[in-house]
Amino acid sequence: MKYVIGIDLGTGSVKALLVNQEGQVCGEVSKSYSLHHKQPGYSEQDPEDWYEQTINSLHELMQHSNVDPQDIEGISFSGQMHGLVLLDDDGQVLRPAILWNDTRTTQQCRRIMNTLGTKLIKISKNTALEGFTLPKILWVQEHEPEIYHRTSCFLTPKDYLRYRLTGHLHMDVTDAAGTLLLDVARKEWSKDICEAFGIDMKLCPSLVESLDYVGELLPEVTSRTHLSSDTKVFAGGADNACGAVGAGILSNGDALCSIGTSGVILSYDEGIKDLEGRLHFFNHSDPSSYYTMGVTLAAGYSLDWLKKTVAPEESYEHFMSEVSKVSAGSGGLLFTPYLVGERTPHADSMIRGSFIGLDGSHRREHLIRAVMEGITFSLNESLVMLHEMGTEVNRIVSIGGGAKSDVWLQMQADIFQAPVVKLSNEQGPAFGAAMLAAVGSGWFENLHACAERFVKYDRRFEPDPEIANTYQGLFGIYQSIYASTKGLSEQLLLYR
């Protein structure tokens, strides 16, 4: 039996999966690392931590699996998007990586839009938001000019990790699409955007496709992990692209609902679309295809916040145990998950969350269900926008924390008014990365053929017409909360 390894470089940990030719996970190791918040709005990591914990994960994976290293044919990657890693002429890291959830770049985003406006959206297919890479580059350019002038190349996190493992500098197009520097339609770095901000195009690494072979492991890596030097390394993709691959989102009509720390609604697209920046539009890991995406910044984070606030010692199972006894609408209680601002459809870093309709009859389980409903309402705003733009959604594959509860899965079906499907073998973006390695290694002709064998579905949740109608009415009220609380949120921030 032959094997591949998928590596997902997440925000809080790196995960390595060993997968065989039948799509069975034969080994899994995860290692965590620290986030650094040295000032409000700052979010950074040490790229060396990524490398060391990946090496440790691979070593442990090999140690526990008892697989012959020669039988591992390929490795590929998934990783957190948008983060900025700066390298000097010697390939050394110049400063800590600035991550996707860093919000220090509001002024740089305004500069970008004032300079390029709709031209940026026409080229990059996205509007300037704090999470993207270009605003981070401009922040370093303005605030750390001595570091910027020493910069020879910039990379996103998983591309830096791959560089450390192979010694080769590349960026795959799915991650490049999240920098605001890529001409998404042409799959090339945009000279117009670079010149508008004085960025030397030599800083932009060579572009590759997710399935491209990019080299072999360095001797130091094979020595420390006990992997074979014959193992082929493939470029990999951004976490959302790989999450879509791992969930089989490879055809028109398919959509993904992913609820982790943040939440994502993602749909497959075969051709270029002009969404006027209302939703994100990126290159897919499936060659010559794309995906449209809306983001809720504090999805699972909102539920985690509530649990830590009211029940820090309880297990999640006990915490959620009473939710099924509360009817749709949580007894007239609504929650907006704007704990760290919002991204879709409200690109607003200053808006904050609300409980609306709270009274003395509400118990803890009402608050829990209201938070779950509020997260799902926020994601539904992205789904509604997809429908308005002519995207047909026939089924939604749910992954992440929202797929671990049957109550939440049925809630998604009722609010989305669409069938929701649960995977039987969910492993997230790491599994999608393993599928890229499997196709790259020649096991399958393409990702579609790989998905037919690897991706397996479990239960299907159909909308309940009566409950869906109740949620439709509540959703209209939910949509009005943002405008009603925007000014109040901005005033209250003055008292933080």
C-alpha positions as CSV (number, residue, x, y, z in Angstrom):
1,M,0.0,0.0,0.0
2,K,1.2,3.5,-0.9
3,Y,0.6,6.7,1.1
4,V,0.6,10.5,1.0
5,I,0.8,13.1,3.7
6,G,-1.4,16.2,3.9
7,I,-0.1,19.1,6.1
8,D,-2.4,21.9,7.3
9,L,-0.7,24.9,8.8
10,G,-3.5,26.4,10.9
11,T,-3.7,29.5,13.0
12,G,-3.2,27.6,16.3
13,S,-1.7,24.3,15.2
14,V,-0.2,22.3,12.4
15,K,-1.9,19.0,11.5
16,A,-0.3,16.1,9.5
17,L,-2.4,13.3,8.0
18,L,-1.2,10.0,6.6
19,V,-3.6,8.8,4.0
20,N,-3.6,5.5,1.9
21,Q,-4.8,4.9,-1.6
22,E,-8.3,4.1,-0.5
23,G,-8.6,7.5,1.2
24,Q,-8.4,6.1,4.7
25,V,-6.6,8.1,7.3
26,C,-3.9,5.9,8.8
27,G,-2.3,8.4,11.1
28,E,-2.8,11.9,12.5
29,V,-0.6,14.2,14.5
30,S,-1.3,17.8,15.6
31,K,1.1,20.2,17.3
32,S,0.2,23.7,18.6
33,Y,2.2,27.0,18.7
34,S,1.6,30.4,20.2
35,L,-0.1,33.5,18.9
36,H,1.4,36.9,19.9
37,H,-0.7,40.0,20.5
38,K,1.8,42.6,21.6
39,Q,-0.7,45.4,21.0
40,P,-4.5,45.6,20.5
41,G,-5.3,44.5,16.9
42,Y,-1.9,42.8,16.4
43,S,-1.7,39.1,15.7
44,E,1.7,37.6,14.9
45,Q,3.5,34.3,15.0
46,D,7.1,33.1,14.7
47,P,7.5,31.2,11.5
48,E,10.2,29.1,13.1
49,D,7.5,27.6,15.3
50,W,5.6,26.5,12.2
51,Y,8.7,24.7,10.9
52,E,9.7,23.1,14.2
53,Q,6.2,21.8,15.0
54,T,5.8,20.5,11.5
55,I,9.1,18.6,11.8
56,N,7.9,17.2,15.2
57,S,4.6,16.2,13.7
58,L,6.1,14.4,10.8
59,H,8.6,12.6,13.1
60,E,5.8,11.5,15.4
61,L,3.7,10.4,12.4
62,M,6.4,8.2,11.0
63,Q,7.3,6.9,14.5
64,H,3.8,5.8,15.3
65,S,2.6,4.6,11.8
66,N,5.3,2.0,11.2
67,V,5.0,2.7,7.5
68,D,8.0,2.2,5.2
69,P,9.3,5.7,4.2
70,Q,9.6,4.5,0.6
71,D,5.9,3.9,0.5
72,I,5.1,7.5,1.1
73,E,4.9,9.0,-2.4
74,G,3.9,12.6,-1.9
75,I,3.4,15.5,0.5
76,S,1.3,18.6,0.0
77,F,0.1,21.5,2.0
78,S,-2.8,23.6,3.2
79,G,-2.5,26.7,5.3
80,Q,-3.9,29.9,6.8
81,M,-4.4,32.5,4.2
82,H,-3.2,36.1,3.8
83,G,-0.3,36.0,6.4
84,L,2.9,37.9,5.6
85,V,6.4,36.4,5.9
86,L,9.3,38.6,4.8
87,L,12.6,37.1,3.8
88,D,16.0,38.8,3.2
89,D,18.6,37.9,0.5
90,D,19.7,34.9,2.5
91,G,16.2,33.6,2.9
92,Q,16.1,34.5,6.5
93,V,12.9,35.8,8.2
94,L,13.1,39.5,8.9
95,R,10.2,39.9,11.4
96,P,7.4,37.9,12.9
97,A,4.6,36.9,10.5
98,I,1.6,39.2,10.4
99,L,-1.5,37.0,10.4
100,W,-4.9,37.1,8.6
101,N,-6.6,38.1,11.8
102,D,-4.4,41.1,12.4
103,T,-6.4,44.4,12.1
104,R,-3.7,47.1,12.4
105,T,-4.0,48.0,8.6
106,T,-7.3,50.0,8.4
107,Q,-5.4,53.1,7.2
108,Q,-3.5,51.1,4.6
109,C,-6.8,49.6,3.3
110,R,-8.2,53.1,2.8
111,R,-5.0,54.1,1.0
112,I,-5.4,51.2,-1.3
113,M,-9.0,51.9,-2.2
114,N,-8.4,55.7,-2.5
115,T,-5.5,54.9,-4.9
116,L,-7.0,52.2,-7.1
117,G,-10.7,51.9,-6.2
118,T,-12.6,49.8,-8.7
119,K,-9.4,49.0,-10.6
120,L,-8.2,46.9,-7.7
121,I,-11.5,44.9,-7.7
122,K,-11.4,44.5,-11.5
123,I,-7.9,43.0,-11.3
124,S,-7.8,41.2,-7.9
125,K,-11.6,40.5,-7.8
126,N,-11.6,41.6,-4.1
127,T,-11.8,44.8,-2.1
128,A,-9.1,45.8,0.4
129,L,-9.7,44.5,3.9
130,E,-7.4,44.3,6.9
131,G,-7.0,40.5,6.5
132,F,-5.3,40.6,3.1
133,T,-1.6,40.6,2.5
134,L,-1.1,43.8,0.5
135,P,-2.2,46.1,3.4
136,K,0.3,44.3,5.6
137,I,3.1,44.9,3.1
138,L,2.2,48.6,3.0
139,W,2.2,48.8,6.9
140,V,5.7,47.4,7.0
141,Q,6.7,49.8,4.2
142,E,5.4,52.8,6.2
143,H,6.2,51.8,9.8
144,E,9.3,49.5,9.4
145,P,11.1,50.9,6.4
146,E,14.5,49.5,7.4
147,I,12.9,46.0,7.3
148,Y,11.1,46.7,4.1
149,H,14.3,47.8,2.3
150,R,16.0,44.5,3.4
151,T,13.2,42.4,2.0
152,S,14.0,40.2,-0.9
153,C,10.8,38.1,-1.1
154,F,7.4,37.8,0.6
155,L,5.6,34.6,1.2
156,T,2.3,33.4,2.8
157,P,2.6,31.0,5.7
158,K,2.2,27.6,4.1
159,D,4.5,28.6,1.2
160,Y,7.2,29.6,3.7
161,L,6.8,26.2,5.4
162,R,7.2,24.4,2.1
163,Y,10.3,26.6,1.3
164,R,11.8,25.5,4.6
165,L,11.2,21.8,3.8
166,T,12.4,22.0,0.2
167,G,14.6,25.1,-0.2
168,H,12.5,26.3,-3.2
169,L,10.6,29.6,-3.2
170,H,7.1,29.5,-4.8
171,M,3.6,30.7,-4.1
172,D,0.6,28.8,-5.3
173,V,-2.1,30.7,-7.1
174,T,-4.8,30.0,-4.5
175,D,-2.8,31.8,-1.8
176,A,-1.6,34.4,-4.2
177,A,-5.2,35.3,-4.9
178,G,-5.6,36.3,-1.3
179,T,-2.8,38.8,-1.4
180,L,-4.6,41.5,-3.5
181,L,-1.5,41.5,-5.8
182,L,-2.6,38.8,-8.2
183,D,-4.4,39.3,-11.5
184,V,-6.9,36.5,-10.7
185,A,-8.1,36.0,-14.3
186,R,-4.5,35.9,-15.8
187,K,-2.9,34.1,-12.9
188,E,0.0,36.5,-12.8
189,W,1.3,39.2,-10.5
190,S,-0.3,42.5,-11.3
191,K,2.3,45.1,-12.5
192,D,-0.4,47.9,-12.2
193,I,-1.0,47.1,-8.5
194,C,2.6,46.7,-7.6
195,E,3.6,50.0,-9.3
196,A,0.7,51.9,-7.7
197,F,2.3,51.2,-4.3
198,G,6.0,51.2,-5.1
199,I,6.4,47.5,-4.7
200,D,9.3,45.9,-6.7
201,M,7.8,42.9,-8.5
202,K,11.0,41.0,-7.7
203,L,9.5,40.7,-4.2
204,C,6.8,38.5,-5.6
205,P,7.8,34.8,-5.7
206,S,7.3,32.5,-8.7
207,L,3.7,31.2,-9.1
208,V,2.7,27.6,-9.3
209,E,-0.5,25.6,-9.4
210,S,-1.7,23.6,-6.4
211,L,-1.0,20.3,-8.1
212,D,2.5,21.2,-9.3
213,Y,5.5,19.2,-8.3
214,V,7.9,21.7,-6.6
215,G,10.8,19.5,-5.4
216,E,12.0,17.1,-2.7
217,L,12.7,17.3,1.0
218,L,16.0,18.7,2.2
219,P,18.5,16.3,3.8
220,E,18.0,18.0,7.2
221,V,14.2,17.3,7.0
222,T,14.6,13.7,6.0
223,S,17.1,13.2,8.8
224,R,14.8,14.6,11.4
225,T,11.6,13.1,10.2
226,H,12.8,9.8,8.8
227,L,10.9,10.5,5.5
228,S,12.5,9.4,2.3
229,S,14.4,11.8,0.0
230,D,12.4,10.3,-2.8
231,T,9.1,11.7,-1.5
232,K,7.7,14.2,-3.9
233,V,6.5,17.6,-2.7
234,F,3.5,19.3,-4.3
235,A,2.6,23.0,-3.9
236,G,-0.7,22.7,-2.1
237,G,-3.3,25.4,-1.6
238,A,-4.9,27.9,0.7
239,D,-7.0,26.5,3.6
240,N,-10.4,27.3,2.1
241,A,-9.4,25.9,-1.3
242,C,-8.1,22.7,0.3
243,G,-11.2,22.5,2.6
244,A,-13.3,22.7,-0.5
245,V,-11.3,19.9,-2.2
246,G,-11.5,17.7,1.0
247,A,-15.3,18.2,1.0
248,G,-15.7,17.4,-2.7
249,I,-16.8,20.9,-3.7
250,L,-15.7,20.4,-7.3
251,S,-18.8,21.0,-9.4
252,N,-21.4,23.8,-10.0
253,G,-24.2,23.7,-7.5
254,D,-22.0,22.5,-4.6
255,A,-21.3,24.8,-1.7
256,L,-19.4,24.5,1.6
257,C,-20.3,25.7,5.1
258,S,-17.3,25.7,7.3
259,I,-17.6,26.7,10.9
260,G,-14.3,27.0,12.8
261,T,-13.0,30.0,14.6
262,S,-14.3,32.0,11.7
263,G,-17.1,30.8,9.4
264,V,-17.2,30.4,5.6
265,I,-19.8,30.0,2.9
266,L,-18.0,28.9,-0.3
267,S,-19.4,27.9,-3.7
268,Y,-17.6,26.4,-6.7
269,D,-17.4,28.4,-9.9
270,E,-16.2,27.3,-13.4
271,G,-15.6,30.8,-14.8
272,I,-14.6,34.3,-13.9
273,K,-17.2,36.4,-12.2
274,D,-17.4,40.2,-11.5
275,L,-18.9,40.4,-7.9
276,E,-17.9,44.1,-7.5
277,G,-16.1,43.1,-4.3
278,R,-19.3,42.1,-2.4
279,L,-18.0,38.6,-1.9
280,H,-14.5,37.2,-2.1
281,F,-13.5,35.5,-5.4
282,F,-10.4,33.3,-5.5
283,N,-8.6,30.7,-7.7
284,H,-9.5,27.2,-6.7
285,S,-7.0,24.3,-6.3
286,D,-8.9,22.5,-9.0
287,P,-7.1,23.9,-12.1
288,S,-8.9,26.5,-14.2
289,S,-11.7,26.9,-11.7
290,Y,-12.6,29.4,-8.9
291,Y,-14.6,29.8,-5.7
292,T,-16.8,32.5,-4.3
293,M,-16.7,33.0,-0.6
294,G,-18.3,35.0,2.3
295,V,-16.8,35.1,5.8
296,T,-18.1,35.5,9.3
297,L,-15.2,36.5,11.4
298,A,-16.4,35.2,14.8
299,A,-18.3,32.1,14.1
300,G,-17.2,29.2,16.3
301,Y,-15.3,31.9,18.3
302,S,-18.7,33.3,19.4
303,L,-19.8,30.0,20.8
304,D,-16.4,29.4,22.4
305,W,-16.6,32.9,24.0
306,L,-20.0,32.1,25.5
307,K,-18.9,28.8,26.9
308,K,-15.7,30.3,28.4
309,T,-17.8,33.1,29.9
310,V,-20.7,31.1,31.5
311,A,-19.4,27.5,31.7
312,P,-15.6,27.4,31.5
313,E,-15.3,24.0,33.4
314,E,-18.0,22.1,31.4
315,S,-17.5,19.8,28.5
316,Y,-19.0,21.0,25.2
317,E,-21.3,18.0,25.2
318,H,-22.8,19.0,28.5
319,F,-22.8,22.7,27.5
320,M,-24.9,21.9,24.4
321,S,-27.1,19.2,25.9
322,E,-30.2,21.4,26.5
323,V,-30.2,23.3,23.2
324,S,-32.5,20.8,21.4
325,K,-35.2,21.6,24.0
326,V,-35.4,25.3,22.9
327,S,-37.6,26.0,19.9
328,A,-36.4,27.9,16.8
329,G,-36.0,31.6,17.5
330,S,-34.7,31.0,21.1
331,G,-37.8,32.5,22.7
332,G,-37.5,35.8,20.8
333,L,-33.8,36.3,21.4
334,L,-31.3,37.2,18.6
335,F,-27.5,37.4,18.6
336,T,-25.2,39.1,16.2
337,P,-21.7,37.5,16.1
338,Y,-19.7,40.7,15.6
339,L,-17.3,40.1,18.5
340,V,-14.3,41.1,16.4
341,G,-16.1,43.1,13.8
342,E,-17.5,41.6,10.6
343,R,-16.4,40.8,7.1
344,T,-19.4,39.7,4.9
345,P,-21.6,41.5,4.1
346,H,-20.4,44.2,6.4
347,A,-16.7,44.9,6.1
348,D,-16.7,46.7,9.4
349,S,-13.9,46.3,12.0
350,M,-15.7,48.5,14.5
351,I,-19.1,46.8,14.7
352,R,-19.7,44.8,17.9
353,G,-22.0,42.0,18.8
354,S,-25.5,42.2,20.5
355,F,-28.1,40.2,22.2
356,I,-31.5,41.6,21.1
357,G,-34.7,40.7,22.9
358,L,-33.2,39.5,26.2
359,D,-35.6,39.2,29.1
360,G,-35.9,37.5,32.5
361,S,-37.5,34.4,31.0
362,H,-34.4,33.4,29.0
363,R,-32.1,30.8,30.4
364,R,-28.6,29.7,29.5
365,E,-29.8,27.3,26.8
366,H,-31.7,30.2,25.1
367,L,-28.4,32.1,24.9
368,I,-26.6,29.1,23.5
369,R,-29.1,28.5,20.8
370,A,-29.3,32.2,20.0
371,V,-25.6,32.3,19.4
372,M,-25.8,29.2,17.1
373,E,-28.6,30.8,15.2
374,G,-26.8,34.2,15.0
375,I,-23.7,32.6,13.5
376,T,-25.9,30.7,11.0
377,F,-27.9,33.9,10.1
378,S,-24.6,35.7,9.4
379,L,-23.5,32.9,7.1
380,N,-26.9,32.9,5.4
381,E,-26.2,36.5,4.4
382,S,-23.4,35.3,2.2
383,L,-25.6,32.5,0.8
384,V,-28.4,35.1,0.0
385,M,-25.8,37.2,-1.9
386,L,-24.7,34.1,-3.9
387,H,-28.4,33.5,-4.9
388,E,-28.7,37.2,-5.8
389,M,-25.7,36.9,-8.1
390,G,-27.1,34.0,-9.9
391,T,-25.2,31.1,-8.2
392,E,-27.3,28.0,-7.9
393,V,-26.8,26.0,-4.7
394,N,-28.1,22.5,-4.8
395,R,-26.5,21.1,-1.6
396,I,-24.3,22.4,1.1
397,V,-21.6,20.3,2.7
398,S,-21.1,21.3,6.3
399,I,-17.7,20.8,8.0
400,G,-16.0,22.0,11.2
401,G,-17.7,22.7,14.6
402,G,-21.1,23.2,13.0
403,A,-21.1,19.7,11.7
404,K,-20.5,18.1,15.1
405,S,-24.1,18.7,16.3
406,D,-27.2,17.3,14.6
407,V,-29.1,20.2,16.1
408,W,-26.8,22.7,14.4
409,L,-26.9,20.7,11.1
410,Q,-30.7,20.8,11.0
411,M,-30.6,24.5,12.0
412,Q,-28.3,25.1,9.0
413,A,-30.7,23.3,6.6
414,D,-33.7,25.3,8.0
415,I,-32.0,28.7,7.8
416,F,-30.3,28.1,4.5
417,Q,-33.4,26.4,3.1
418,A,-31.2,23.9,1.3
419,P,-30.1,20.3,1.9
420,V,-27.1,20.1,4.2
421,V,-24.8,17.1,4.0
422,K,-22.4,15.8,6.7
423,L,-19.1,14.1,5.8
424,S,-18.4,10.7,7.2
425,N,-14.6,11.1,7.1
426,E,-14.1,14.8,7.7
427,Q,-10.5,15.8,8.3
428,G,-10.6,19.4,7.1
429,P,-8.1,21.1,4.8
430,A,-5.3,18.6,5.7
431,F,-7.4,15.9,3.9
432,G,-7.7,18.2,0.8
433,A,-3.9,18.7,0.9
434,A,-3.5,14.9,1.0
435,M,-5.8,14.7,-2.1
436,L,-3.6,17.1,-3.9
437,A,-0.6,14.9,-3.1
438,A,-2.5,11.8,-4.3
439,V,-3.4,13.4,-7.7
440,G,0.1,14.9,-8.0
441,S,1.6,11.4,-7.4
442,G,-0.4,10.0,-10.3
443,W,-2.9,8.0,-8.3
444,F,-5.8,9.7,-10.1
445,E,-6.3,11.6,-13.3
446,N,-7.8,14.6,-11.6
447,L,-9.3,15.8,-8.3
448,H,-12.8,14.7,-9.4
449,A,-11.7,11.1,-9.7
450,C,-9.9,11.3,-6.4
451,A,-13.0,12.7,-4.7
452,E,-15.1,9.9,-5.9
453,R,-13.0,7.5,-3.9
454,F,-11.8,9.6,-1.0
455,V,-14.8,11.8,-0.1
456,K,-17.6,9.9,1.7
457,Y,-20.9,11.4,2.9
458,D,-22.9,10.5,6.0
459,R,-26.3,12.0,6.8
460,R,-28.4,14.5,4.8
461,F,-30.5,17.1,6.6
462,E,-33.5,18.5,4.7
463,P,-35.2,21.8,5.6
464,D,-38.4,21.6,7.7
465,P,-40.8,23.9,5.8
466,E,-42.5,25.2,9.0
467,I,-39.3,25.9,10.9
468,A,-37.7,27.4,7.7
469,N,-40.6,29.8,7.5
470,T,-40.1,30.9,11.1
471,Y,-36.4,31.4,10.5
472,Q,-37.1,33.4,7.3
473,G,-39.1,36.0,9.4
474,L,-36.4,36.1,12.1
475,F,-33.7,36.5,9.4
476,G,-35.3,39.8,8.2
477,I,-35.2,41.1,11.8
478,Y,-31.6,39.9,12.1
479,Q,-30.6,41.8,9.0
480,S,-31.8,45.1,10.5
481,I,-29.7,44.9,13.6
482,Y,-26.4,45.9,11.9
483,A,-27.7,49.4,10.8
484,S,-29.4,49.9,14.2
485,T,-26.3,49.2,16.2
486,K,-23.5,50.5,14.0
487,G,-23.5,54.0,15.5
488,L,-23.8,52.7,19.1
489,S,-20.8,50.3,18.6
490,E,-18.6,53.2,17.4
491,Q,-19.6,55.3,20.3
492,L,-19.0,52.6,22.8
493,L,-15.5,51.8,21.5
494,L,-14.5,55.3,22.8
495,Y,-15.0,53.9,26.3
496,R,-12.8,50.8,25.9
